[in-house]
Amino acid sequence: MSVVFWTNRRGARPEAPRLRPRVAPTGLAKVDFTELVPEPVPFLGQAAYIQLEFFEGLAKAVATAPTLPSKEGLSAAAGVALRKHHSLIAELRRLGVEPDDVMAPFAPATDRFRQASAGADWYELLLGIHVTAGMLDGYFSRLAEGLPVELGSRVRAILGEEGAAVVLESELRAAINADPTLADRLALWGRALVGDTLLIARSALRASEAPGTAGADEVEPVFTELIVDHTRRMDALGLTA
């Protein structure tokens, strides 16, 4: 199987919230998202741009896929990400704003995030999308609980579509079964992705822009849940989180 390799490794990462990766999901503190979520317009703008980045990553995965069945499955996954993007754009237009103007402030950091999570080859690219999309879709869906009720319900329905995750998990599991030597490398890569993903997640919190709004102890349960979900996602692939 021939795979294109890329060389976009990075230097040191900025410090991310320090969390224990295997915390049981029981007993987590209840977070009041109305105290943390930004205004609906910037929230939707960031979420929409993130979905566009996922689509671009999946389009790259389609272009470099080693087999036709992989191309077909990943093209369907890319369609899911693009559908989410367009649905979030529609919500912005419903609010009477220009989506491009709203998304623009989030472009530089999100572009860097996509480049950082692209990995060194096709397998790392797939895992990067699987891990970061899984964490951020779940995270933004949770934050949507703090939006106005009807808007929040629509956003959760948009982000809850899981077709892309099913495709990515299937492709990754097949690759690991075919070449078990991939497992250690992908496990390391999955762990390396968590810090950058948490930084993107934290940028969506009002607390990150107004330090007096919420302390680290208040927001940590949110990130702990992300780590728990990430661990389950990696376990499903037979990888250690």
C-alpha positions as CSV (number, residue, x, y, z in Angstrom):
1,M,0.0,0.0,0.0
2,S,1.6,3.3,-1.1
3,V,0.9,6.4,1.0
4,V,2.0,9.9,0.6
5,F,4.0,11.2,3.5
6,W,4.1,14.9,4.6
7,T,6.7,16.7,6.7
8,N,4.9,19.2,8.8
9,R,6.1,18.2,12.3
10,R,6.3,21.1,14.7
11,G,8.3,22.3,17.6
12,A,7.1,22.8,21.2
13,R,3.4,23.3,21.8
14,P,1.9,26.0,23.9
15,E,0.8,24.8,27.4
16,A,-2.7,23.3,27.5
17,P,-4.9,22.6,30.5
18,R,-3.4,19.8,32.5
19,L,-5.8,17.0,32.9
20,R,-5.7,13.4,33.9
21,P,-6.5,11.4,30.8
22,R,-8.4,8.5,32.4
23,V,-11.0,10.1,34.7
24,A,-14.2,8.1,35.2
25,P,-17.2,9.9,33.9
26,T,-19.2,9.6,37.1
27,G,-19.3,12.3,39.7
28,L,-18.3,15.2,37.3
29,A,-19.4,18.6,38.4
30,K,-22.4,20.1,36.6
31,V,-21.3,23.1,34.5
32,D,-23.7,26.0,33.9
33,F,-23.0,26.7,30.2
34,T,-25.0,30.0,30.3
35,E,-22.1,31.4,32.2
36,L,-19.5,30.3,29.7
37,V,-20.9,30.4,26.1
38,P,-20.1,33.5,24.0
39,E,-22.8,35.3,22.1
40,P,-24.5,33.2,19.5
41,V,-23.0,35.0,16.5
42,P,-19.3,34.4,17.4
43,F,-20.1,30.9,18.7
44,L,-21.7,29.9,15.3
45,G,-18.9,31.6,13.4
46,Q,-16.2,29.6,15.1
47,A,-18.1,26.4,14.9
48,A,-18.8,26.9,11.2
49,Y,-15.2,27.6,10.4
50,I,-14.0,24.6,12.3
51,Q,-16.4,22.4,10.2
52,L,-15.0,23.9,7.0
53,E,-11.5,23.0,8.2
54,F,-12.6,19.4,8.8
55,F,-14.0,19.3,5.3
56,E,-10.7,20.5,3.9
57,G,-8.8,17.8,5.9
58,L,-11.2,15.1,4.7
59,A,-10.9,16.3,1.1
60,K,-7.1,15.9,1.4
61,A,-7.7,12.4,2.8
62,V,-9.8,11.6,-0.2
63,A,-7.2,12.8,-2.6
64,T,-4.4,10.8,-1.0
65,A,-6.4,7.6,-0.1
66,P,-4.7,4.4,-1.3
67,T,-7.9,2.6,-2.5
68,L,-11.1,3.5,-4.3
69,P,-13.3,2.2,-1.5
70,S,-11.4,4.5,0.9
71,K,-11.9,7.4,-1.4
72,E,-15.6,6.6,-1.6
73,G,-16.1,6.4,2.1
74,L,-14.1,9.4,2.9
75,S,-15.9,11.5,0.3
76,A,-19.1,10.7,2.1
77,A,-17.5,11.8,5.4
78,A,-16.3,15.0,3.8
79,G,-19.9,15.6,2.7
80,V,-21.1,15.3,6.3
81,A,-18.6,18.0,7.4
82,L,-19.6,20.3,4.6
83,R,-23.3,19.8,5.4
84,K,-22.6,20.8,9.0
85,H,-20.7,23.9,7.8
86,H,-23.6,24.9,5.5
87,S,-26.2,24.3,8.3
88,L,-24.3,26.5,10.7
89,I,-23.9,29.2,8.0
90,A,-27.7,29.1,7.6
91,E,-28.1,29.8,11.3
92,L,-25.8,32.8,11.0
93,R,-27.9,34.1,8.1
94,R,-31.0,33.5,10.1
95,L,-29.5,35.9,12.7
96,G,-29.0,38.5,9.9
97,V,-25.2,38.6,9.7
98,E,-22.7,37.9,7.0
99,P,-21.0,34.6,7.7
100,D,-17.7,35.4,6.1
101,D,-17.3,38.5,8.3
102,V,-18.1,36.4,11.4
103,M,-15.8,33.5,10.6
104,A,-12.8,35.7,9.5
105,P,-11.5,36.4,13.1
106,F,-11.3,32.6,13.8
107,A,-9.5,31.7,10.5
108,P,-5.8,32.2,11.5
109,A,-5.9,30.1,14.7
110,T,-8.1,27.4,13.1
111,D,-5.9,27.2,10.0
112,R,-2.8,26.7,12.2
113,F,-4.7,24.1,14.1
114,R,-5.6,22.1,11.0
115,Q,-2.0,22.2,9.8
116,A,-0.8,21.1,13.2
117,S,-3.2,18.1,13.3
118,A,-2.6,17.0,9.7
119,G,0.2,14.6,10.7
120,A,3.0,13.0,8.8
121,D,1.0,10.6,6.6
122,W,-2.5,9.5,5.6
123,Y,-3.0,7.5,8.7
124,E,-2.1,10.3,11.0
125,L,-4.3,12.6,9.0
126,L,-7.3,10.3,9.5
127,L,-6.6,10.0,13.2
128,G,-6.1,13.7,13.5
129,I,-9.5,14.4,12.0
130,H,-11.2,11.6,14.0
131,V,-9.8,12.8,17.3
132,T,-10.2,16.6,16.8
133,A,-13.6,16.4,15.1
134,G,-14.9,14.1,17.8
135,M,-13.7,16.2,20.6
136,L,-14.8,19.6,19.2
137,D,-18.2,18.4,17.9
138,G,-19.0,17.1,21.3
139,Y,-17.7,20.2,23.0
140,F,-19.5,22.7,20.9
141,S,-22.7,20.6,21.2
142,R,-22.3,20.8,25.0
143,L,-21.7,24.5,24.9
144,A,-24.8,24.9,22.8
145,E,-26.8,24.1,25.9
146,G,-26.1,27.7,26.9
147,L,-27.5,29.2,23.7
148,P,-31.2,30.3,23.3
149,V,-33.3,27.1,23.6
150,E,-34.4,26.7,19.9
151,L,-31.1,27.7,18.5
152,G,-29.2,25.4,20.9
153,S,-31.5,22.5,19.9
154,R,-30.8,23.1,16.2
155,V,-27.0,23.4,16.7
156,R,-26.9,20.1,18.7
157,A,-28.8,18.4,16.0
158,I,-26.4,19.7,13.4
159,L,-23.3,18.7,15.3
160,G,-24.8,15.3,16.4
161,E,-24.6,13.8,12.9
162,E,-22.0,11.0,13.2
163,G,-21.6,9.6,9.7
164,A,-18.0,10.9,9.3
165,A,-16.9,9.4,12.6
166,V,-18.2,6.0,11.6
167,V,-16.2,6.1,8.3
168,L,-13.0,7.3,10.0
169,E,-13.2,4.7,12.7
170,S,-13.7,2.0,10.1
171,E,-10.8,3.1,8.0
172,L,-8.5,3.4,10.9
173,R,-9.4,0.0,12.4
174,A,-8.9,-1.7,9.0
175,A,-5.5,0.0,8.7
176,I,-4.4,-1.1,12.1
177,N,-5.6,-4.7,11.6
178,A,-3.7,-4.8,8.3
179,D,-0.5,-3.4,9.9
180,P,-0.4,-3.7,13.7
181,T,2.9,-1.8,13.7
182,L,0.8,1.4,13.1
183,A,-0.8,1.1,16.6
184,D,2.1,2.5,18.7
185,R,2.7,5.4,16.4
186,L,-1.0,6.3,16.1
187,A,-1.4,6.1,19.9
188,L,1.4,8.6,20.4
189,W,-0.1,10.8,17.7
190,G,-3.5,10.7,19.3
191,R,-2.1,11.8,22.6
192,A,-0.2,14.6,21.0
193,L,-3.4,16.0,19.5
194,V,-5.1,16.6,22.7
195,G,-3.3,19.7,23.9
196,D,-4.0,21.7,20.7
197,T,-7.6,20.6,20.6
198,L,-8.2,21.7,24.2
199,L,-6.7,25.1,23.3
200,I,-9.2,25.6,20.5
201,A,-12.0,24.4,22.7
202,R,-11.0,26.9,25.5
203,S,-11.1,29.8,23.0
204,A,-14.8,29.3,22.6
205,L,-15.4,30.0,26.3
206,R,-16.3,33.4,27.5
207,A,-14.1,32.6,30.5
208,S,-11.0,32.7,28.2
209,E,-11.7,36.3,27.3
210,A,-12.9,37.4,30.7
211,P,-10.7,35.8,33.3
212,G,-12.9,37.0,36.1
213,T,-15.9,35.1,34.8
214,A,-14.9,31.6,35.7
215,G,-11.9,30.0,37.3
216,A,-9.9,27.0,36.2
217,D,-11.7,24.8,38.8
218,E,-15.1,25.8,37.2
219,V,-14.2,24.9,33.6
220,E,-12.0,21.9,34.3
221,P,-15.0,19.4,34.4
222,V,-15.8,20.4,30.8
223,F,-12.3,19.5,29.6
224,T,-12.3,16.3,31.8
225,E,-15.4,15.1,29.9
226,L,-13.6,15.7,26.6
227,I,-10.7,13.6,27.8
228,V,-13.1,10.8,28.9
229,D,-14.7,10.8,25.4
230,H,-11.3,10.9,23.7
231,T,-10.2,7.9,25.8
232,R,-13.3,5.9,24.6
233,R,-12.6,6.9,21.0
234,M,-9.0,5.7,21.2
235,D,-10.0,2.5,23.0
236,A,-12.5,1.7,20.2
237,L,-9.5,1.6,17.9
238,G,-7.4,-0.5,20.3
239,L,-5.1,2.5,20.9
240,T,-4.0,3.8,24.3
241,A,-5.1,7.3,25.0
